[in-house]
Amino acid sequence: MANFTGMATGRWRLLADAGWDLGRDGVAAQVNGLASAAARIAAGPRGIDGVEVLNDVQYTQVSLAFGDNDTTRAVTARIIADGRVWMAGSRWRDRDILRVSVSNWRTGAGDVDTAVDAVRSALGAVRAH
């Protein structure tokens, strides 16, 4: 049986060292940046007819719905097939939703624009059919 203990310990040490180097202010800035990106992703589709932002975006999670469950599932499938962004379908409060989780420290304004455009394009394609 292989022993991966040293490998795992080494990996966690690297991650811990990286986090230590960020310091408290660096970690706070990183988390605030992710939360800000999530808020901007939620704000973009709010102006699109038929899009509901279902949660109060306080952190890095956004829950969207597009009217009925069938439409929400179809929009989610289009976004996944498009491949520009990764968003996933889920269930929340007995509804199908599109779940957005902002978790990459490199997420910037261009990524937010791409995410909003992906939602807009997918909904447009679903409505056209």
N, C-alpha and C positions, 0 to 999 in steps of 0.2 A: 504494500500500500504506500502511495506517495505521501510525502510530508510537505504540506504547503504552509506550515506555520510560519516559517521564516519569511516567505514571500508575502503573506498577508500582513505580518507585523511590519515589514518594510514599507508596504504600500500605505498602511495607516499612518506610519511615521511621516512619510512624505506629505500626506494630506494634513496631518496635524501641524507639521512645520509650515506648510503653506498658509494654513489658517492663523497660526501664531504670527506670521509675518504681516498679515493684514491688520492685526490689532483690532481692538474693539470698534474704533471709528471706521476702519476699512470694511469690516463685516457689516456694520450698520449701513454704510453707503451702498454696499452691494445689495443688501436686502431691500433698501429703499428704492434702488434703481429697478429691481425686479417688480416691486409693487407698483411703481410708477408706470412701467411698461404695460402691466396688466390693466391698469386703469385706462391707459390710452387705447388699448385693444378693445376694452369695453365701450369706450366713448365713440369710437369710429362707427360701429354698426348701429348705434342708437338712432342715427338719422336715417336708417334704411327702413322703409315701410315693411312691416311684418317681422321685424327682429325684436326679440325681447331679451333684455339682460336680466336674468332671474335673481342674481345675488348682488348684495352690496359689496363691491370690490374693495376689500380692505387689505388684501395681501396679494398673492400671486395667482389666484384662481378666478376664472371667469366662466359663468354658466350661461349659455345662449340657447334660445329656442326659436323656432320659425313657424309659429302657428301650431299646427297639429303634429303628432308624433311621426307620421309618414313623411312629411316635408322635412322635419328635423333630421330624420335618418337619411333621407336622400341628400340633403345638403352636407351632412357629415361624410357620407360616402364619396361625394364629389371632391371635397377638400382632401380626403385621404388619397384618392386616385390622382389628384392634381400633383401632389408631392412637394409643393413649395413650402408648406409648413406642416408641422405635426400637431394635429388636434384630434381628439377622440370622442366617440360617442359614449354616453353614460346614461344613468337614470338618476333623477333627483325629484323628490316629492311626487312620485308616481308619473313623471313625465320623462320622455326621451329628451336629452339635451346634447349640445355640443360643448364639450369641456375643454377649456384652454388652461394650460398650466405653464406659466412663465418661470423657467428654472435655469436658463443658461446665462451665466454672468456676462456673456458677450451680446446679449439682446440689446439692440439699439433702435434708433428711430426708423431706420430703413426696414428692419425686421418687423416693427409694428405696422408700418405701411403695407408691407407684403402680407401680413396676417389679415389686416382689414380688407385688403383687395381680394384675398383668397375667399373670404366669407362673402363679399359682395358678388364676386364672379360665380361662386358655387350656387348661391341663391338665385342669381339671374338665370343660370343654366337650368336649374330645376324648374323655375317658373316658365321657361320657354318650352318645356316639354309638356 
